[in-house]
Amino acid sequence: MSAVVKSLRPQTRRGVRHESARIDTTLLELVQAIARRTSDEREIIATVLRLLRTGRVRLIGSFRGSRLGAD
């Protein structure tokens, strides 16, 4: 798992990280959060796709329900 993905892990109320917790966010907020940790565009795209495909992130807003990068 990349350092970028690890750093985006959600936290519970007590500050304990929970592997299966899902993050609900907009695509813009997700990209911005990843871009703060890397400037490599390929890593940003790969990380976004991985988080969406694994269900760790669910998009809200304009892209809610979209299948970005679906094969």
N, C-alpha and C positions, 0 to 999 in steps of 0.2 A: 504494500500500500504506500502510495507516495506521501511525502511530508505534507503536501498541500491538502490531500484528502484527510490525513490525520488531524491537521490543525482546524478543520471545519467540523469536527465532531461536536454535536450538541451537548450541552450540559444539563443535568437535572437541577432542581431547585437548590439542592445541597452542594452543588459544584462537582458532583461525581459524574464522570462521563458514562454514558450509556450507549453501547454499540448499536442497539437496534432502534434508537430514537430517530424519527424522521424529521427533517427540516422542511418547513413550508416557507417558500420564498419566491420572489420574482426572479425571472431570468437575469435581469439587470443586476439585482443585488447579489446573485450567485456569482456572476462573472466578475463583478467588482471585488467581492471577497476573495476570490481566487487570484485575481490580478494583483492584489495587495501582497501576495506571497510569492508570485513568480511573474516575470515579464515575458516568458516564452509562450507565444500564442498557441503553439501546438499542445503544450502542456495544459493550458487553460481549456482548450476545446476538449481534449481527452478527459480531463478531470470532470468537466460539466457532463459529458456523455456518460462517464462511468457512474457518477452520482445519480443521474437520472435513471439509467438502466438498472442499477441495483436497488432502486427504491429508497435510497438514503435521503433523497431530496424530492419533494413534490412541488411543482410549479404552481403558483397562484398568479392572479392578474391576467394579462392579455394572452399568455402562453399556457394557461391552465388547461390540462388535458391534451396538449399537443404532444405528438410523438416526434420529437426532434432527433434527427439522425437515425431514425428507425430503418432497419435493414429490410 
